[in-house]
């Protein structure tokens, strides 16, 4: 499996902010108000300073919590590829309606991440010069209706999905990328985008921005894992723990030209030639598996054979008569 391409941009200490005249930074002179639907609006600030979003306005509504049982979202992808059997089983029970989604309103890290998301967005806009739109919009996969993604935002200038995270100042960049790579690649697949921007606040001392490229091989493995999990949700079978993907490593921000590299030239030609075939192969794999009913142990025809393991997993291979 090839690793997703990652570019890293490092910002200055967030405690050294200076007022900017840019439109995206008008909040330095105005109050940012978060509506219940997650959108923001600007009001003139009063003598007491800005109105911060209330804790009651954060998180999911009761309707949203019920709706989450009907699809697989980006945060679910993180659980499915976590390798944690207990978390996967908990998610399976929630999706089947046998258990309630954990109440995170008392989790400081979760609530702080939600509360600082508007600031994170403004900080990214100020430092990058790119506006973030489509905040909290829901995207639905055109092929797999059970796959959805709720956007933190979208950067039209880059044609990139924008994701905000707030983590410990002691967390390493590679740990953040490994933790949220399933969510990023899930959202990229649902949106059909080529790259994502991950904007991360490390405590209150550091900000880093990662550009992550879409990886079709990674997304194919992710889709297969999600499909297996969703099949278990519908059938009632216990989910099988999928092995976590390799930890992606930052590729840096250097730009180099490899026009004179023969190995690069050969690999680049192969990549361009087989890219669409790889996507078509992944789609065909999913379509074939969807045709296998729960009580079928083996199916074959037209040179392809599908077998079901004791754990319920489906395997496709070439069938020779």
Secondary structure as the mmCIF struct_conf table of DSSP 4:
data_model
#
loop_
_struct_conf.conf_type_id
_struct_conf.id
_struct_conf.beg_label_comp_id
_struct_conf.beg_label_asym_id
_struct_conf.beg_label_seq_id
_struct_conf.end_label_comp_id
_struct_conf.end_label_asym_id
_struct_conf.end_label_seq_id
HELX_LH_PP_P HELX_LH_PP_P1 UNK A 2 UNK A 5
STRN STRN1 UNK A 6 UNK A 10
HELX_LH_PP_P HELX_LH_PP_P2 UNK A 11 UNK A 13
HELX_RH_3T_P HELX_RH_3T_P1 UNK A 14 UNK A 16
BEND BEND1 UNK A 22 UNK A 22
HELX_RH_3T_P HELX_RH_3T_P2 UNK A 23 UNK A 28
BEND BEND2 UNK A 29 UNK A 29
STRN STRN2 UNK A 30 UNK A 34
TURN_TY1_P TURN_TY1_P1 UNK A 36 UNK A 37
BEND BEND3 UNK A 38 UNK A 38
STRN STRN3 UNK A 40 UNK A 44
STRN STRN4 UNK A 46 UNK A 46
TURN_TY1_P TURN_TY1_P2 UNK A 47 UNK A 48
STRN STRN5 UNK A 49 UNK A 49
HELX_LH_PP_P HELX_LH_PP_P3 UNK A 52 UNK A 54
HELX_RH_3T_P HELX_RH_3T_P3 UNK A 55 UNK A 57
BEND BEND4 UNK A 58 UNK A 59
HELX_RH_AL_P HELX_RH_AL_P1 UNK A 62 UNK A 67
HELX_RH_3T_P HELX_RH_3T_P4 UNK A 68 UNK A 70
BEND BEND5 UNK A 71 UNK A 71
STRN STRN6 UNK A 72 UNK A 72
HELX_RH_AL_P HELX_RH_AL_P2 UNK A 74 UNK A 80
TURN_TY1_P TURN_TY1_P3 UNK A 81 UNK A 81
BEND BEND6 UNK A 82 UNK A 82
HELX_RH_AL_P HELX_RH_AL_P3 UNK A 85 UNK A 95
TURN_TY1_P TURN_TY1_P4 UNK A 96 UNK A 97
BEND BEND7 UNK A 98 UNK A 99
HELX_LH_PP_P HELX_LH_PP_P4 UNK A 100 UNK A 102
TURN_TY1_P TURN_TY1_P5 UNK A 105 UNK A 106
HELX_RH_AL_P HELX_RH_AL_P4 UNK A 108 UNK A 115
TURN_TY1_P TURN_TY1_P6 UNK A 116 UNK A 116
HELX_RH_AL_P HELX_RH_AL_P5 UNK A 117 UNK A 128
STRN STRN7 UNK A 133 UNK A 133
TURN_TY1_P TURN_TY1_P7 UNK A 135 UNK A 136
STRN STRN8 UNK A 138 UNK A 140
BEND BEND8 UNK A 142 UNK A 143
TURN_TY1_P TURN_TY1_P8 UNK A 145 UNK A 146
STRN STRN9 UNK A 147 UNK A 147
STRN STRN10 UNK A 148 UNK A 150
BEND BEND9 UNK A 152 UNK A 152
STRN STRN11 UNK A 153 UNK A 155
TURN_TY1_P TURN_TY1_P9 UNK A 156 UNK A 159
STRN STRN12 UNK A 160 UNK A 167
TURN_TY1_P TURN_TY1_P10 UNK A 169 UNK A 170
HELX_RH_AL_P HELX_RH_AL_P6 UNK A 173 UNK A 191
TURN_TY1_P TURN_TY1_P11 UNK A 192 UNK A 192
BEND BEND10 UNK A 194 UNK A 194
STRN STRN13 UNK A 195 UNK A 202
TURN_TY1_P TURN_TY1_P12 UNK A 203 UNK A 205
STRN STRN14 UNK A 206 UNK A 213
HELX_RH_AL_P HELX_RH_AL_P7 UNK A 216 UNK A 235
HELX_LH_PP_P HELX_LH_PP_P5 UNK A 237 UNK A 248
BEND BEND11 UNK A 253 UNK A 253
TURN_TY1_P TURN_TY1_P13 UNK A 259 UNK A 260
HELX_RH_AL_P HELX_RH_AL_P8 UNK A 262 UNK A 290
TURN_TY1_P TURN_TY1_P14 UNK A 291 UNK A 291
BEND BEND12 UNK A 292 UNK A 292
TURN_TY1_P TURN_TY1_P15 UNK A 294 UNK A 295
BEND BEND13 UNK A 297 UNK A 297
STRN STRN15 UNK A 298 UNK A 301
TURN_TY1_P TURN_TY1_P16 UNK A 302 UNK A 303
STRN STRN16 UNK A 304 UNK A 308
TURN_TY1_P TURN_TY1_P17 UNK A 310 UNK A 311
BEND BEND14 UNK A 312 UNK A 312
STRN STRN17 UNK A 314 UNK A 318
#
